[in-house]
Amino acid sequence: MRAVVQRVSRAAVRVAAEQISRIDQGLLILLGVEQGDDQAAADYLADKVAGLRIFEDPQGKMNLSVADIAGELLVVSQFTLLADCRKGRRPGFSNAARPEQAEPLCDYFVSQLQGRGLRVQTGRFQAEMAVELVNDGPVTILLDSRRQF
């Protein structure tokens, strides 16, 4: 699993003209599920996301987690995070999990965050979405359950 985690002052998702989710201060998480991913990968990423200390404490140091600031999370599935651009100019997506595997793992990931007491909103799986955000910092972190960066 791969996640792009962005610290935001606000974020929202629209499908067609309808706003389906919105958060204020917290984290926007773009989540990609790769073939072969399992619940252990989702557990690992949920633990990392919940514990990331990327919010500033009173001294201005990144020392607080999203739970520490009572922030919210917005999780948006995004298979394009698994794009393979090594050859040619058109990305390949053969590493992305099939929807029947990816959707339950996305749902499981969300449930793991909620189980840690976090307030979580979501996008709509396989929908054409417009994601609006104000990146705070900007702070953007790339997490991958299989690789270290």
Backbone as a chain_set.jsonl record, in Angstrom:
{"seq": "MRAVVQRVSRAAVRVAAEQISRIDQGLLILLGVEQGDDQAAADYLADKVAGLRIFEDPQGKMNLSVADIAGELLVVSQFTLLADCRKGRRPGFSNAARPEQAEPLCDYFVSQLQGRGLRVQTGRFQAEMAVELVNDGPVTILLDSRRQF", "coords": {"N": [[0.854, -1.174, 0.0], [0.396, 2.234, -0.65], [0.69, 5.555, 0.431], [-0.022, 8.975, 0.203], [0.392, 11.506, 2.333], [-0.97, 14.42, 3.441], [-0.667, 17.34, 5.29], [-3.295, 19.333, 6.182], [-5.217, 22.394, 6.212], [-7.767, 22.44, 5.514], [-9.947, 20.273, 3.629], [-11.75, 18.747, 0.934], [-14.089, 16.635, -0.833], [-15.622, 16.291, -3.94], [-18.181, 14.829, -5.884], [-19.372, 14.833, -9.02], [-21.402, 17.576, -8.831], [-21.769, 17.528, -6.174], [-20.799, 17.909, -2.83], [-19.274, 15.468, -1.014], [-17.762, 14.89, 1.193], [-15.92, 16.478, 3.853], [-13.309, 18.041, 5.635], [-11.786, 19.823, 8.346], [-8.901, 21.102, 9.906], [-6.319, 18.731, 9.663], [-5.498, 15.604, 8.186], [-5.11, 14.795, 4.787], [-5.357, 11.875, 3.032], [-4.173, 10.171, 0.384], [-4.697, 7.113, -0.996], [-3.291, 4.183, -2.229], [-3.744, 0.883, -3.341], [-1.866, -1.985, -3.742], [-1.264, -4.876, -5.824], [-1.219, -7.89, -4.042], [-1.185, -6.732, -1.55], [-2.287, -6.736, 1.867], [-4.204, -7.14, 4.949], [-2.282, -6.743, 6.906], [-0.532, -4.899, 5.735], [-2.24, -2.699, 5.586], [-2.695, -2.312, 8.32], [-0.124, -1.575, 9.148], [0.244, 0.876, 7.721], [-1.929, 2.369, 8.761], [-1.188, 2.558, 11.437], [1.192, 4.031, 11.182], [0.223, 6.451, 10.006], [-1.587, 7.356, 11.987], [0.179, 7.85, 14.047], [2.006, 9.724, 13.095], [3.988, 12.475, 13.758], [3.471, 15.366, 12.852], [2.403, 17.814, 13.246], [2.591, 21.076, 14.629], [3.894, 21.835, 17.85], [3.448, 23.985, 20.788], [5.926, 25.275, 20.738], [6.573, 25.445, 18.119], [7.649, 23.224, 16.917], [7.524, 20.256, 14.955], [5.777, 17.998, 16.487], [3.452, 16.842, 17.264], [0.7, 14.573, 16.874], [-2.073, 13.779, 14.653], [-4.158, 12.974, 16.285], [-3.43, 14.217, 18.674], [-4.0, 16.881, 18.162], [-6.672, 16.812, 17.846], [-7.557, 16.471, 15.248], [-8.924, 15.84, 11.923], [-9.404, 13.238, 9.437], [-9.197, 12.627, 5.946], [-9.73, 10.212, 3.702], [-8.863, 9.134, 0.536], [-9.25, 6.966, -2.07], [-6.843, 6.065, -4.51], [-5.782, 4.763, -7.244], [-3.851, 5.52, -9.048], [-1.519, 6.106, -7.735], [0.042, 3.907, -7.878], [1.26, 3.913, -10.299], [3.396, 2.916, -12.923], [6.048, 4.302, -14.337], [8.381, 3.817, -15.621], [8.985, 2.965, -18.216], [8.573, 4.291, -21.434], [6.064, 6.826, -22.075], [3.529, 6.677, -21.219], [1.82, 5.938, -18.326], [1.79, 2.771, -16.631], [-0.526, 0.618, -15.02], [-0.541, -1.895, -13.93], [0.358, -2.862, -11.519], [-1.415, -2.035, -9.62], [-3.969, -3.008, -7.356], [-6.824, -5.044, -8.144], [-10.186, -3.793, -8.277], [-11.978, -5.338, -6.677], [-10.307, -6.354, -4.717], [-9.018, -4.086, -3.758], [-10.97, -2.246, -2.772], [-12.153, -3.458, -0.342], [-9.808, -3.432, 1.225], [-9.2, -0.713, 1.397], [-11.456, 0.1, 2.851], [-10.981, -1.367, 5.176], [-8.585, -0.161, 6.063], [-9.576, 2.417, 6.682], [-11.312, 1.685, 8.765], [-9.46, 0.839, 10.636], [-8.179, 3.225, 11.297], [-10.354, 4.597, 12.403], [-10.796, 2.925, 14.558], [-8.773, 3.689, 16.205], [-9.744, 5.862, 17.368], [-9.976, 8.075, 15.731], [-11.449, 10.644, 13.716], [-12.848, 10.078, 10.655], [-13.337, 10.825, 7.276], [-14.35, 9.957, 3.916], [-13.567, 9.531, 0.403], [-15.271, 8.53, -2.602], [-15.2, 5.307, -3.654], [-13.82, 4.394, -6.761], [-15.042, 6.505, -8.06], [-15.203, 9.431, -10.141], [-13.556, 12.007, -8.875], [-13.335, 15.297, -7.464], [-10.863, 16.692, -5.71], [-10.32, 18.919, -3.217], [-7.998, 20.949, -1.519], [-6.2, 22.602, 1.106], [-3.0, 22.737, 1.559], [-1.171, 22.598, 4.413], [1.613, 24.17, 5.354], [3.837, 23.862, 3.235], [3.207, 20.445, 4.069], [3.972, 17.292, 3.131], [3.975, 13.848, 3.042], [5.308, 10.765, 1.996], [4.294, 7.482, 2.249], [4.915, 3.999, 2.304], [4.031, 0.666, 2.434], [5.769, -1.298, 1.698], [8.274, -0.29, 1.098], [11.031, 1.737, 2.179], [11.511, 5.222, 2.518]], "CA": [[0.0, 0.0, 0.0], [1.128, 3.486, -0.743], [-0.129, 6.686, 0.873], [0.483, 10.338, 0.219], [-0.236, 12.121, 3.498], [-0.796, 15.866, 3.392], [-1.22, 18.106, 6.408], [-4.192, 20.32, 5.575], [-6.067, 23.221, 7.062], [-9.107, 21.965, 5.129], [-9.992, 19.469, 2.407], [-13.106, 18.298, 0.597], [-14.242, 15.822, -2.038], [-16.875, 16.452, -4.684], [-18.504, 13.908, -6.963], [-20.246, 15.69, -9.828], [-21.467, 18.882, -8.172], [-22.116, 17.295, -4.771], [-19.732, 17.71, -1.85], [-19.613, 14.256, -0.273], [-17.02, 14.858, 2.45], [-15.166, 17.696, 4.142], [-12.661, 18.105, 6.935], [-11.0, 21.003, 8.664], [-7.498, 20.77, 10.161], [-6.034, 17.306, 9.799], [-4.707, 14.936, 7.161], [-5.678, 14.212, 3.572], [-4.581, 10.681, 2.708], [-4.431, 9.526, -0.899], [-4.339, 5.732, -0.697], [-3.235, 3.24, -3.337], [-3.596, -0.517, -2.942], [-1.069, -2.722, -4.714], [-1.479, -6.329, -5.853], [-0.517, -8.593, -2.976], [-1.369, -6.085, -0.25], [-3.19, -7.444, 2.771], [-4.569, -6.376, 6.135], [-1.052, -6.366, 7.622], [-0.058, -3.657, 5.108], [-3.159, -1.643, 6.025], [-2.411, -2.073, 9.74], [1.146, -0.851, 9.212], [0.027, 2.258, 7.297], [-2.823, 3.037, 9.711], [-0.384, 2.86, 12.62], [2.095, 5.127, 10.811], [-0.549, 7.676, 9.82], [-2.116, 7.797, 13.277], [1.259, 8.277, 14.93], [2.895, 10.734, 12.511], [4.066, 13.723, 14.523], [3.754, 16.383, 11.827], [1.742, 19.061, 13.619], [3.473, 21.853, 15.498], [3.593, 22.046, 19.263], [3.508, 25.427, 21.094], [7.253, 25.808, 20.434], [6.737, 25.475, 16.678], [8.334, 22.008, 16.469], [6.624, 19.167, 14.562], [5.87, 17.071, 17.607], [2.112, 16.387, 17.625], [-0.013, 13.742, 15.901], [-3.42, 14.231, 14.33], [-4.979, 12.754, 17.484], [-3.052, 15.222, 19.673], [-4.636, 18.164, 17.842], [-8.089, 16.513, 17.603], [-7.768, 16.703, 13.824], [-9.745, 14.909, 11.154], [-8.74, 12.613, 8.302], [-9.974, 12.399, 4.733], [-9.061, 9.146, 2.953], [-9.334, 9.069, -0.845], [-8.577, 5.904, -2.815], [-6.247, 6.598, -5.731], [-4.962, 3.712, -7.836], [-2.752, 6.083, -9.849], [-0.293, 6.13, -6.932], [0.81, 2.719, -8.229], [1.681, 4.044, -11.696], [4.762, 2.55, -13.305], [6.434, 5.24, -15.403], [9.772, 3.543, -15.989], [9.12, 2.783, -19.661], [7.677, 5.087, -22.261], [5.474, 8.054, -21.536], [2.189, 6.389, -20.706], [1.947, 5.128, -17.108], [1.132, 1.47, -16.536], [-1.171, 0.45, -13.72], [-0.702, -3.327, -13.682], [0.683, -3.168, -10.119], [-2.543, -1.672, -8.77], [-4.882, -4.12, -7.053], [-8.142, -5.02, -8.782], [-11.159, -3.152, -7.387], [-12.558, -6.272, -5.688], [-9.345, -6.489, -3.62], [-8.65, -2.767, -3.25], [-12.024, -1.59, -1.989], [-12.207, -3.932, 1.035], [-8.614, -3.014, 1.971], [-9.396, 0.702, 1.716], [-12.43, 0.14, 3.947], [-10.302, -1.875, 6.362], [-7.674, 0.902, 6.48], [-10.407, 3.431, 7.33], [-11.795, 1.141, 10.039], [-8.329, 0.812, 11.567], [-8.007, 4.596, 11.783], [-11.491, 4.873, 13.285], [-10.571, 2.141, 15.769], [-7.817, 4.425, 17.027], [-10.46, 7.027, 17.87], [-9.853, 9.207, 14.814], [-12.617, 10.968, 12.891], [-12.417, 9.84, 9.275], [-14.236, 10.971, 6.135], [-13.781, 9.264, 2.764], [-14.048, 9.793, -0.94], [-16.138, 7.454, -3.085], [-14.37, 4.363, -4.395], [-13.951, 4.33, -8.213], [-15.751, 7.653, -8.624], [-14.433, 10.577, -10.625], [-13.656, 12.937, -7.752], [-12.574, 16.542, -7.403], [-10.337, 16.805, -4.352], [-9.868, 20.274, -2.912], [-7.263, 20.975, -0.264], [-5.237, 23.643, 1.415], [-1.873, 22.052, 2.175], [-0.675, 23.431, 5.505], [3.062, 24.056, 5.535], [3.199, 22.572, 2.961], [3.775, 19.209, 4.597], [3.523, 16.131, 2.363], [4.78, 12.677, 3.394], [5.024, 9.563, 1.221], [4.443, 6.244, 3.018], [4.75, 2.792, 1.512], [4.129, -0.474, 3.328], [6.796, -2.227, 1.22], [9.566, 0.364, 0.886], [11.366, 2.87, 3.036], [11.982, 6.386, 1.771]], "C": [[0.896, 1.232, 0.0], [0.174, 4.608, -0.337], [0.648, 7.983, 0.729], [-0.316, 11.04, 1.318], [0.071, 13.613, 3.46], [-1.446, 16.504, 4.615], [-2.028, 19.247, 5.806], [-4.875, 21.178, 6.63], [-7.537, 22.96, 6.735], [-8.985, 21.162, 3.841], [-11.424, 19.0, 2.202], [-13.057, 17.46, -0.671], [-15.622, 16.089, -2.618], [-16.973, 15.345, -5.717], [-19.631, 14.58, -7.727], [-20.272, 17.046, -9.133], [-21.696, 18.757, -6.668], [-20.869, 17.122, -3.9], [-20.121, 16.51, -0.988], [-18.847, 14.133, 1.045], [-16.198, 16.126, 2.582], [-14.541, 17.574, 5.519], [-12.035, 19.478, 7.113], [-9.578, 20.527, 8.959], [-7.312, 19.269, 10.364], [-5.171, 16.801, 8.668], [-5.577, 14.49, 5.995], [-4.768, 13.049, 3.204], [-5.06, 10.133, 1.375], [-3.875, 8.124, -0.773], [-4.4, 4.856, -1.937], [-2.984, 1.84, -2.832], [-2.93, -1.274, -4.078], [-1.434, -4.207, -4.683], [-0.634, -6.969, -4.75], [-0.627, -7.927, -1.619], [-2.406, -6.861, 0.56], [-3.485, -6.578, 3.983], [-3.339, -5.96, 6.94], [-0.474, -5.069, 7.044], [-0.926, -2.48, 5.546], [-2.935, -1.303, 7.494], [-1.155, -1.225, 9.906], [0.935, 0.624, 8.848], [-0.882, 3.014, 8.262], [-2.059, 3.429, 10.962], [0.553, 4.036, 12.35], [1.343, 6.445, 10.723], [-1.026, 8.217, 11.158], [-1.026, 8.366, 14.179], [2.179, 9.348, 14.373], [2.837, 12.03, 13.306], [4.482, 14.843, 13.558], [2.97, 17.674, 12.059], [2.59, 19.759, 14.677], [2.952, 21.944, 16.924], [3.698, 23.552, 19.553], [4.871, 26.074, 20.806], [7.539, 25.838, 18.924], [7.455, 24.257, 16.106], [7.285, 20.957, 16.071], [6.759, 18.063, 15.602], [4.522, 16.464, 17.985], [1.498, 15.561, 16.494], [-1.387, 14.34, 15.625], [-4.359, 14.026, 15.524], [-4.691, 13.822, 18.533], [-3.739, 16.557, 19.425], [-6.143, 18.026, 17.621], [-8.453, 16.825, 16.153], [-8.613, 15.617, 13.187], [-8.916, 14.319, 10.024], [-9.725, 12.463, 7.156], [-9.182, 11.408, 3.896], [-9.709, 9.032, 1.58], [-8.552, 7.974, -1.559], [-8.065, 6.477, -4.135], [-5.278, 5.574, -6.31], [-3.778, 4.262, -8.616], [-1.461, 6.239, -9.055], [0.609, 4.94, -7.254], [1.29, 2.758, -9.664], [3.143, 3.636, -11.865], [5.113, 3.396, -14.526], [7.855, 4.996, -15.897], [9.984, 3.423, -17.491], [8.117, 3.668, -20.383], [7.144, 6.306, -21.543], [4.067, 7.852, -20.98], [2.33, 5.497, -19.483], [1.218, 3.794, -17.246], [0.587, 1.294, -15.129], [-1.347, -1.018, -13.345], [-0.352, -3.712, -12.249], [-0.46, -2.835, -9.168], [-3.449, -2.89, -8.565], [-6.192, -3.94, -7.816], [-9.146, -4.429, -7.783], [-11.734, -4.082, -6.32], [-11.608, -6.575, -4.533], [-9.105, -5.133, -2.965], [-9.725, -2.153, -2.357], [-12.127, -2.123, -0.561], [-10.984, -3.518, 1.867], [-8.661, -1.524, 2.304], [-10.358, 0.847, 2.899], [-11.799, -0.332, 5.256], [-9.351, -0.821, 6.928], [-8.441, 1.989, 7.237], [-10.878, 2.931, 8.692], [-10.681, 1.083, 11.085], [-8.039, 2.208, 12.118], [-9.13, 4.957, 12.755], [-11.34, 4.134, 14.606], [-9.558, 2.77, 16.714], [-8.439, 5.726, 17.545], [-10.4, 8.248, 16.973], [-11.137, 9.394, 14.012], [-12.177, 10.939, 11.436], [-13.587, 10.036, 8.31], [-13.575, 10.249, 4.958], [-14.286, 9.869, 1.461], [-14.994, 8.665, -1.319], [-15.311, 6.571, -4.007], [-14.776, 4.311, -5.86], [-14.736, 5.483, -8.836], [-14.757, 8.656, -9.187], [-14.625, 11.677, -9.588], [-12.856, 14.203, -8.006], [-12.16, 16.7, -5.945], [-9.776, 18.213, -4.184], [-9.123, 20.228, -1.587], [-6.457, 22.246, -0.132], [-4.153, 22.949, 2.216], [-1.246, 23.01, 3.168], [0.816, 23.194, 5.679], [3.842, 24.532, 4.324], [3.965, 21.414, 3.601], [3.137, 18.056, 3.832], [4.495, 14.994, 2.616], [4.34, 11.505, 2.526], [5.306, 8.347, 2.101], [4.178, 5.054, 2.112], [4.956, 1.602, 2.432], [5.245, -1.452, 2.922], [8.182, -1.605, 1.133], [9.78, 1.452, 1.934], [11.891, 4.005, 2.178], [12.902, 7.184, 2.648]], "O": [[1.986, 1.249, 0.571], [-0.998, 4.608, -0.714], [1.823, 8.069, 1.089], [-1.539, 11.153, 1.24], [1.234, 14.016, 3.448], [-2.607, 16.246, 4.933], [-1.509, 20.035, 5.014], [-5.083, 20.759, 7.768], [-8.427, 23.216, 7.545], [-8.046, 21.343, 3.065], [-12.202, 18.873, 3.148], [-12.125, 17.556, -1.469], [-16.632, 16.111, -1.915], [-15.982, 14.969, -6.344], [-20.697, 14.862, -7.178], [-19.207, 17.607, -8.874], [-21.805, 19.764, -5.969], [-20.001, 16.3, -4.192], [-21.154, 16.522, -0.318], [-19.238, 13.358, 1.918], [-15.828, 16.763, 1.595], [-15.162, 17.07, 6.454], [-11.79, 20.197, 6.144], [-9.103, 19.607, 8.293], [-8.037, 18.628, 11.125], [-4.233, 17.471, 8.236], [-6.635, 13.89, 6.183], [-3.554, 13.216, 3.079], [-6.2, 9.688, 1.245], [-2.693, 7.957, -0.472], [-5.425, 4.79, -2.615], [-2.113, 1.625, -1.989], [-3.37, -1.213, -5.226], [-1.857, -4.731, -3.653], [0.53, -6.615, -4.563], [-0.199, -8.506, -0.62], [-3.274, -7.541, 0.013], [-3.068, -5.421, 4.045], [-3.362, -4.918, 7.594], [0.022, -4.229, 7.795], [-0.417, -1.399, 5.842], [-2.979, -0.132, 7.872], [-1.124, -0.283, 10.697], [1.386, 1.515, 9.568], [-0.63, 4.183, 8.552], [-2.262, 4.521, 11.494], [0.693, 4.929, 13.185], [1.772, 7.446, 11.297], [-0.883, 9.408, 11.433], [-1.284, 9.263, 14.982], [3.049, 9.84, 15.091], [1.766, 12.607, 13.499], [5.653, 15.211, 13.459], [2.886, 18.523, 11.172], [3.223, 19.112, 15.512], [1.757, 22.104, 17.171], [4.008, 24.323, 18.645], [4.955, 27.292, 20.648], [8.634, 26.217, 18.509], [7.831, 24.257, 14.934], [6.28, 20.786, 16.762], [7.723, 17.298, 15.599], [4.444, 15.663, 18.917], [1.745, 15.817, 15.315], [-1.807, 15.29, 16.286], [-5.263, 14.833, 15.74], [-5.609, 14.285, 19.211], [-4.031, 17.288, 20.371], [-6.814, 18.991, 17.257], [-9.519, 17.371, 15.871], [-8.967, 14.621, 13.817], [-7.85, 14.838, 9.691], [-10.913, 12.208, 7.357], [-8.086, 11.721, 3.431], [-10.922, 8.859, 1.459], [-7.326, 8.043, -1.646], [-8.747, 7.262, -4.794], [-4.11, 5.517, -5.925], [-2.797, 3.549, -8.827], [-0.408, 6.482, -9.643], [1.799, 4.959, -6.943], [1.693, 1.726, -10.201], [4.0, 3.973, -11.049], [4.545, 3.223, -15.605], [8.459, 5.869, -16.518], [11.063, 3.749, -17.987], [6.957, 3.773, -19.983], [7.698, 6.756, -20.54], [3.497, 8.744, -20.353], [2.898, 4.409, -19.579], [0.173, 3.702, -17.889], [1.181, 1.77, -14.161], [-2.209, -1.35, -12.53], [-0.733, -4.794, -11.802], [-0.474, -3.303, -8.03], [-3.661, -3.688, -9.477], [-6.61, -2.816, -8.095], [-8.963, -4.559, -6.572], [-11.952, -3.662, -5.184], [-12.055, -7.011, -3.472], [-9.001, -5.047, -1.742], [-9.415, -1.6, -1.302], [-12.185, -1.32, 0.37], [-11.102, -3.28, 3.069], [-8.211, -1.115, 3.374], [-10.106, 1.615, 3.827], [-12.056, 0.238, 6.316], [-9.313, -0.611, 8.141], [-8.011, 2.429, 8.303], [-10.845, 3.679, 9.669], [-10.933, 1.257, 12.278], [-7.688, 2.348, 13.29], [-8.883, 5.551, 13.805], [-11.712, 4.655, 15.658], [-9.499, 2.418, 17.893], [-7.743, 6.582, 18.091], [-10.738, 9.349, 17.408], [-11.821, 8.427, 13.674], [-11.268, 11.662, 11.028], [-14.673, 9.49, 8.503], [-12.379, 9.961, 4.998], [-15.275, 10.602, 1.421], [-15.466, 7.927, -0.454], [-14.785, 7.035, -5.019], [-15.962, 4.194, -6.167], [-15.06, 5.435, -10.023], [-13.606, 8.715, -8.755], [-15.723, 12.215, -9.439], [-11.826, 14.178, -8.68], [-13.005, 16.828, -5.059], [-8.879, 18.636, -4.913], [-9.55, 19.56, -0.646], [-6.083, 22.879, -1.12], [-4.34, 22.612, 3.385], [-0.836, 24.112, 2.802], [1.227, 22.117, 6.111], [4.481, 25.581, 4.416], [5.194, 21.411, 3.661], [1.921, 17.864, 3.875], [5.702, 15.15, 2.429], [3.144, 11.277, 2.34], [6.406, 8.195, 2.633], [3.304, 5.11, 1.247], [5.96, 1.538, 3.142], [5.621, -2.326, 3.702], [9.175, -2.332, 1.098], [8.832, 2.005, 2.491], [12.631, 3.777, 1.222], [13.421, 8.216, 2.221]]}, "num_chains": 1, "name": "protein.A"}
